[in-house]
Amino acid sequence: MYIEIANQEEWQNESERYQQTYLLFKHSTTCPISAGAHHVIESFVKQYPTFPILMVKVIESRPLSLHLADHFAIEHASPQVILVKNGEAVFSTSHNRITGVNIEEAMQQANLSA
């Protein structure tokens, strides 16, 4: 499941809907590195279609993007992936380190199945 969120209310609603366990993808629509990360996420969705992925476009939804960085106490980056389990960030990576293998390993370490 790939869901774009644009504000704090949407984030709260979707995070509660998925019981505070999801993958958060912070995406820049103007960055070529982020475009590559977007392809990784799209491949992940095809492989694991039921695992929730919440996407924030960092330019278009800057207040939400900055709020999430503060909320999870993780320095803002773009592109960035944050794995959230039970409402807490258990993994974060950015830029060229966003790979299917890294995400799958993080999920295994967090005892999550996609």
C-alpha positions in Angstrom: 0.0 0.0 0.0 1.5 3.3 -1.1 -0.3 6.4 0.4 0.7 10.0 -0.1 0.2 12.2 3.0 0.4 16.0 3.0 -0.3 17.2 6.5 -0.2 16.2 10.1 -3.9 15.2 10.2 -3.4 12.7 7.3 -0.2 11.4 8.9 -2.0 10.8 12.3 -5.0 9.1 10.6 -2.9 6.8 8.4 -0.4 6.0 11.2 -3.3 5.0 13.5 -4.9 3.1 10.7 -1.8 0.9 10.4 -1.4 0.6 14.1 1.7 2.8 14.1 3.7 0.4 12.0 4.7 1.5 8.5 7.4 2.7 6.2 7.8 6.4 5.8 9.3 7.7 2.5 10.3 11.3 2.3 10.6 12.2 -1.4 11.8 15.2 -3.3 10.1 15.6 -6.7 13.1 17.6 -8.0 16.0 15.4 -7.0 17.4 12.7 -9.3 18.6 10.7 -6.2 15.1 10.8 -4.8 13.8 9.6 -8.2 16.0 6.5 -7.9 14.8 5.9 -4.3 11.2 6.3 -5.6 11.9 3.4 -8.0 13.2 1.3 -5.0 10.0 2.0 -3.1 7.8 1.2 -6.1 9.6 -2.2 -6.4 9.2 -2.8 -2.7 5.4 -2.1 -3.1 5.2 -4.7 -5.9 7.0 -7.2 -3.8 5.1 -6.5 -0.5 1.8 -4.9 -1.6 0.1 -5.1 1.8 2.9 -3.4 3.8 1.9 0.3 4.4 4.2 3.0 2.9 3.4 6.6 3.7 5.0 9.1 1.3 5.6 12.7 2.0 6.7 15.0 -0.8 9.2 17.2 1.1 8.9 20.3 -1.1 5.1 20.3 -1.4 4.5 19.3 2.2 7.5 20.9 3.9 5.7 21.6 7.3 4.8 17.9 7.6 8.3 16.8 6.6 10.0 19.0 9.2 7.4 17.9 11.8 8.2 14.3 11.2 11.9 14.9 11.6 11.3 16.5 14.9 8.7 13.9 16.0 11.1 11.0 15.3 14.2 12.9 16.4 15.9 12.1 13.1 17.7 14.7 11.1 15.8 15.6 7.9 17.1 14.2 4.7 15.7 13.7 1.3 15.2 11.1 0.0 14.8 9.3 3.3 13.2 6.1 4.6 12.1 5.7 8.2 10.7 2.3 9.4 8.2 2.9 12.2 7.1 0.2 14.5 4.6 0.8 17.3 5.0 4.5 16.7 8.8 4.6 17.1 11.5 4.9 14.4 13.4 1.7 14.4 15.4 2.3 11.2 16.4 5.3 9.1 18.5 5.7 6.0 18.8 8.2 3.2 20.0 8.9 -0.3 21.8 6.0 -2.1 21.5 3.8 1.0 17.8 3.4 0.2 17.8 -0.2 -1.2 15.4 -3.0 -1.1 18.0 -5.1 0.7 18.5 -2.5 3.4 14.8 -2.1 4.0 14.2 -5.8 4.1 17.1 -6.3 6.6 15.7 -3.5 8.8 12.3 -5.2 8.7 13.8 -8.5 9.7 15.7 -6.9 12.6 12.5 -5.2 13.8 10.6 -8.6 13.5 8.2 -7.2 10.9 7.0 -9.2 8.0 5.9 -7.5 4.8 
